[in-house]
Amino acid sequence: MNLKYQLSTLCLLSMSALLTDGALAQPGGPSVYDAKVKFAEDYNARKYRDVIADAAALQKLHAMDEATAQVTAQAYYLSGDKSGCVKYIWENLNLNQRSALLLKRCQTS
């Protein structure tokens, strides 16, 4: 994986969390902001299984966007779950140049 691409994706993800969801708290549970911060921290710590679990929590909060889904697919790939990566991409991402490249890597590894 290209480190520059990963860092720019995480920066974009962090900024979108601050600008769109930072002030919205969910009563009785984690806020979207807290969930996105945990997602980014787990990815930076290379806790890819935790990233996948964090993505499920974000889906429950209806806070999944294209950048978050792309990072989640990368987490499947980096965790070694190639079949999970393929399945996740087909079910959650619109195929574009980046996701198609990742899909190819998941299928050939």
Secondary structure, DSSP 4 states (H G I P E B T S, - for coil): --HHHHHHHHHHHHHHIIIIITT---TTS--HHHHHHHHHHHHHTT-HHHHHHHHHHHHHTT---HHHHHHHHHHHHHHT-HHHHHHHHHHH----HHHHHHHHHHHH-
